Amino acid sequence: MKNHTGHDHASHTAHGERASHTAHRDHAAHAAPGGLAVSQDGYTLELDSTVLGAGVQPVSFRVVGPDGRAVTEYVAEHEKELHFIAVRRDTAGFQHVHPVRDEQGTWSVELALEPGDWRFFTDVHPVGHDGTMTLGIDVAVAGPYDPRPLPEATGVARIGAYTVTLDGTLLPGETSQLTLTVSKDGHPVTDLQPYLAAYGHLVALRVGDLGYLHVHPEGAPGDGTTAPGPEIAFMAAAPSAGTYRLYLDFQHEGVVRTAEFTVRTGGSAAPAGHQHGHHTQHAHH
């Protein structure tokens, strides 16, 4: 799902934002997951290498258009021309980064990679195309692979002093609201910082094929109604019954942190404190 397949929030009025989200909700309930194909509508994701070493590794790639040339003009979505997601096939190692593009259309970024089979996603809106698309490609990282079992379904994740609680039910074929509540040292966080034109950015992947679902934030910083925490609301729809992994990026005190959850469709999140989600934190890219 997309956390970020929305529009540049800063460019909308509050009224336009609400109308846009309503349209997205209607579409999301019927949308197939993205990222399952390396090519769509004549656009193809090309990596310089799909075999990489373990550790911090440079990654370079291009989005090649229908004319056979690397795309050099993009419509910015959530403040960035391109969003790049990396996750291992066992759903570990999630990273959401923003590569740098040169004038010839080659993107470059560094990723922290452990051995195993990975999936890389690019979320892009090339100029001339009618919308955002998510392209995905498999990458092999050399070395002994120690796959991790899928974390059990959980309604709470802890990241250092932070606790993030997930409320709401992910439904197959139907849009519903997911609310994530952030606290620090037991106190609600009410001064979240904008991150990618929202107070939180949510990526959801279908376990089994890593289908990339579309998730859209409710409201935007500066719209006059959306508070900077502790609650962050999203509208989401699962394309099928099953298990999904959710990754919430949020920024507080200058650091972007990621809370992770396992969610099964048709069931509410586990009671707070029952189990813990996995987590990461990283410097703001």
C-alpha positions as CSV (number, residue, x, y, z in Angstrom):
1,M,0.0,0.0,0.0
2,K,1.2,3.2,-0.3
3,N,2.2,5.2,2.4
4,H,3.2,7.8,-0.1
5,T,1.4,7.3,-3.3
6,G,-0.6,10.4,-2.5
7,H,-0.3,13.9,-3.8
8,D,2.0,16.7,-2.7
9,H,0.0,17.8,0.4
10,A,1.4,21.3,0.4
11,S,-0.2,22.0,-3.0
12,H,-3.7,21.3,-1.9
13,T,-6.2,23.3,0.1
14,A,-7.8,21.6,3.1
15,H,-11.0,21.1,1.0
16,G,-9.1,19.7,-1.9
17,E,-7.2,17.4,0.4
18,R,-10.4,15.9,1.7
19,A,-11.8,15.5,-1.7
20,S,-8.6,13.8,-2.9
21,H,-8.6,11.4,0.0
22,T,-12.2,10.5,-0.7
23,A,-11.4,9.6,-4.3
24,H,-8.3,7.6,-3.1
25,R,-10.5,5.7,-0.7
26,D,-12.8,4.6,-3.4
27,H,-9.9,3.5,-5.6
28,A,-8.0,1.8,-2.8
29,A,-10.7,-0.7,-2.1
30,H,-10.4,-2.1,-5.6
31,A,-6.7,-1.6,-6.4
32,A,-4.4,-4.5,-6.8
33,P,-1.1,-4.3,-4.9
34,G,1.8,-2.7,-6.7
35,G,5.5,-3.7,-6.8
36,L,4.9,-7.2,-8.1
37,A,6.3,-6.4,-11.6
38,V,9.6,-4.9,-12.7
39,S,7.8,-3.2,-15.7
40,Q,4.5,-1.4,-16.1
41,D,3.0,0.8,-18.8
42,G,6.3,0.7,-20.7
43,Y,8.4,1.8,-17.7
44,T,11.0,-0.6,-16.3
45,L,13.2,-0.6,-13.2
46,E,16.8,-1.4,-14.2
47,L,19.5,-2.0,-11.5
48,D,23.2,-1.9,-12.3
49,S,23.5,-5.2,-10.4
50,T,20.9,-7.6,-8.9
51,V,23.6,-9.5,-6.9
52,L,25.1,-7.5,-4.1
53,G,27.4,-8.0,-1.1
54,A,26.4,-7.8,2.5
55,G,26.9,-4.7,4.6
56,V,26.5,-1.1,3.6
57,Q,26.4,-1.3,-0.2
58,P,26.0,1.3,-2.9
59,V,23.0,0.7,-5.2
60,S,22.4,2.4,-8.5
61,F,19.5,2.1,-10.9
62,R,17.4,3.8,-13.6
63,V,13.7,3.9,-14.5
64,V,13.7,3.4,-18.2
65,G,10.7,4.8,-20.1
66,P,8.8,3.6,-23.2
67,D,11.3,5.4,-25.4
68,G,14.1,3.2,-24.0
69,R,15.8,6.1,-22.2
70,A,16.3,6.8,-18.5
71,V,13.5,9.0,-17.1
72,T,14.9,12.4,-16.0
73,E,11.6,14.2,-15.2
74,Y,9.3,13.2,-12.4
75,V,6.3,14.6,-10.6
76,A,7.2,15.0,-6.9
77,E,5.0,12.9,-4.6
78,H,5.2,13.5,-0.9
79,E,8.1,15.9,-1.4
80,K,10.3,13.5,-3.3
81,E,10.7,12.5,-7.0
82,L,11.2,8.9,-6.0
83,H,10.7,6.8,-2.9
84,F,12.8,3.7,-2.6
85,I,11.9,0.8,-0.3
86,A,14.1,-2.2,0.5
87,V,13.0,-5.2,2.5
88,R,14.2,-8.8,2.7
89,R,11.8,-11.5,1.6
90,D,11.3,-12.6,5.2
91,T,10.1,-9.0,5.9
92,A,13.2,-8.1,7.9
93,G,15.6,-5.2,7.2
94,F,13.0,-2.6,6.1
95,Q,14.5,0.6,4.8
96,H,12.8,3.6,3.2
97,V,15.4,5.9,1.6
98,H,15.6,8.7,-1.0
99,P,18.2,8.2,-3.7
100,V,20.0,11.0,-5.5
101,R,19.5,11.3,-9.3
102,D,22.1,12.6,-11.8
103,E,21.3,14.5,-15.0
104,Q,21.4,11.2,-17.0
105,G,18.7,9.7,-14.9
106,T,20.8,7.3,-12.7
107,W,19.8,7.1,-9.1
108,S,22.3,6.3,-6.3
109,V,21.8,5.3,-2.7
110,E,23.4,3.3,0.1
111,L,21.6,0.4,1.8
112,A,22.5,-1.7,4.8
113,L,22.0,-5.3,3.6
114,E,22.1,-8.7,5.3
115,P,22.5,-11.9,3.2
116,G,19.3,-13.2,1.7
117,D,16.7,-12.5,-1.0
118,W,15.6,-8.9,-1.1
119,R,12.8,-7.0,-2.8
120,F,13.5,-3.4,-3.9
121,F,10.6,-1.0,-4.7
122,T,10.6,2.3,-6.5
123,D,7.5,4.5,-6.1
124,V,7.5,7.0,-9.0
125,H,5.4,9.3,-11.1
126,P,7.2,10.0,-14.4
127,V,6.2,13.2,-16.2
128,G,3.8,12.2,-19.0
129,H,2.4,9.2,-17.1
130,D,-1.1,9.5,-15.7
131,G,-0.2,8.6,-12.1
132,T,2.2,7.0,-9.6
133,M,3.4,3.4,-10.1
134,T,5.4,1.0,-8.0
135,L,8.0,-1.1,-9.7
136,G,9.7,-4.0,-7.9
137,I,12.7,-6.2,-8.5
138,D,14.4,-9.1,-6.7
139,V,18.0,-8.8,-5.5
140,A,20.3,-11.5,-4.1
141,V,22.6,-10.5,-1.3
142,A,25.5,-12.9,-1.0
143,G,26.3,-14.8,2.2
144,P,24.8,-17.3,4.6
145,Y,21.1,-16.7,4.9
146,D,19.4,-17.0,8.2
147,P,15.7,-16.3,7.6
148,R,13.7,-15.0,10.5
149,P,10.2,-16.3,11.4
150,L,7.4,-13.9,10.7
151,P,6.7,-11.8,13.8
152,E,3.4,-12.6,15.4
153,A,0.4,-10.3,15.0
154,T,0.8,-7.4,17.4
155,G,-0.8,-4.1,18.3
156,V,2.1,-2.4,19.9
157,A,5.7,-1.7,18.9
158,R,8.4,-0.3,21.1
159,I,11.4,1.7,19.8
160,G,13.6,2.8,22.7
161,A,11.6,5.2,24.8
162,Y,8.7,5.3,22.2
163,T,5.6,3.1,22.1
164,V,3.4,3.0,19.0
165,T,-0.1,1.4,19.4
166,L,-2.1,0.3,16.4
167,D,-5.9,0.4,16.4
168,G,-8.3,-0.5,13.6
169,T,-9.0,-3.5,11.5
170,L,-7.5,-4.1,8.0
171,L,-10.3,-5.5,5.8
172,P,-10.0,-7.4,2.5
173,G,-11.7,-5.4,-0.3
174,E,-12.9,-2.6,1.9
175,T,-11.3,0.6,3.0
176,S,-11.0,1.1,6.7
177,Q,-9.1,3.5,9.1
178,L,-5.9,2.5,10.9
179,T,-4.9,4.8,13.7
180,L,-1.4,4.7,15.2
181,T,-0.8,6.4,18.5
182,V,2.7,7.5,19.5
183,S,3.9,8.0,23.1
184,K,7.3,8.5,24.7
185,D,8.2,7.5,28.3
186,G,4.5,6.8,28.8
187,H,3.4,10.3,27.7
188,P,1.5,11.1,24.4
189,V,3.7,12.8,21.8
190,T,2.0,15.9,20.6
191,D,4.9,17.5,18.7
192,L,5.5,15.1,15.8
193,Q,7.5,16.7,13.0
194,P,6.3,16.6,9.4
195,Y,7.9,13.8,7.4
196,L,7.2,13.6,3.7
197,A,4.3,16.1,3.9
198,A,2.6,14.1,6.7
199,Y,3.0,13.3,10.4
200,G,3.6,9.7,9.5
201,H,4.3,7.5,6.4
202,L,3.0,4.0,6.3
203,V,4.1,1.2,4.0
204,A,2.1,-2.1,4.0
205,L,3.3,-5.3,2.3
206,R,1.4,-8.5,1.8
207,V,3.2,-11.5,3.3
208,G,3.9,-14.2,0.7
209,D,4.5,-12.1,-2.4
210,L,5.4,-8.7,-0.8
211,G,2.6,-7.0,-2.8
212,Y,2.8,-3.2,-2.1
213,L,-0.5,-1.8,-0.9
214,H,-1.7,1.7,-1.1
215,V,-2.1,3.5,2.2
216,H,-3.1,7.2,2.4
217,P,-2.7,9.6,5.4
218,E,-5.7,11.4,6.7
219,G,-5.0,15.2,6.8
220,A,-1.7,17.0,6.4
221,P,0.5,19.3,8.5
222,G,-0.7,22.9,8.3
223,D,-4.2,22.1,7.1
224,G,-5.7,23.6,10.2
225,T,-7.3,20.4,11.5
226,T,-4.6,17.7,11.7
227,A,-2.8,17.6,15.0
228,P,0.9,16.7,15.3
229,G,0.2,13.6,17.3
230,P,-0.3,11.6,19.3
231,E,-2.6,9.9,16.7
232,I,-1.7,9.4,13.0
233,A,-4.6,8.1,10.9
234,F,-4.5,6.3,7.6
235,M,-7.0,4.8,5.2
236,A,-6.1,1.4,3.9
237,A,-7.6,-1.5,2.0
238,A,-6.3,-5.0,1.7
239,P,-6.7,-6.6,-1.8
240,S,-7.2,-10.1,-0.3
241,A,-7.5,-11.9,3.0
242,G,-4.1,-12.8,4.5
243,T,-1.3,-11.4,6.6
244,Y,0.4,-8.1,6.1
245,R,3.4,-6.2,7.5
246,L,3.0,-2.5,8.3
247,Y,5.9,-0.1,8.6
248,L,5.3,3.3,10.1
249,D,7.9,6.0,9.7
250,F,7.5,9.0,12.0
251,Q,9.8,11.9,12.9
252,H,10.3,13.3,16.4
253,E,13.2,15.4,17.8
254,G,15.0,15.2,14.4
255,V,15.1,11.4,14.1
256,V,13.0,9.2,11.8
257,R,12.0,6.0,13.6
258,T,10.2,3.0,12.1
259,A,7.6,0.9,14.0
260,E,6.7,-2.5,12.5
261,F,3.5,-4.5,12.9
262,T,2.1,-7.9,11.7
263,V,-1.6,-7.7,10.9
264,R,-4.1,-10.3,9.8
265,T,-7.1,-9.2,7.8
266,G,-10.5,-9.3,9.4
267,G,-9.1,-9.2,13.0
268,S,-8.3,-6.3,15.2
269,A,-4.8,-5.6,16.5
270,A,-3.6,-7.6,19.5
271,P,-4.2,-5.9,22.9
272,A,-1.6,-3.4,23.8
273,G,1.2,-5.0,25.7
274,H,0.4,-8.5,24.5
275,Q,3.3,-8.7,22.0
276,H,5.9,-6.3,20.8
277,G,6.4,-5.2,17.2
278,H,9.9,-5.0,15.7
279,H,11.5,-1.7,15.1
280,T,14.3,0.3,13.6
281,Q,15.4,3.9,13.7
282,H,17.5,5.9,11.3
283,A,18.7,9.3,10.6
284,H,16.5,11.5,8.5
285,H,17.4,11.0,4.8
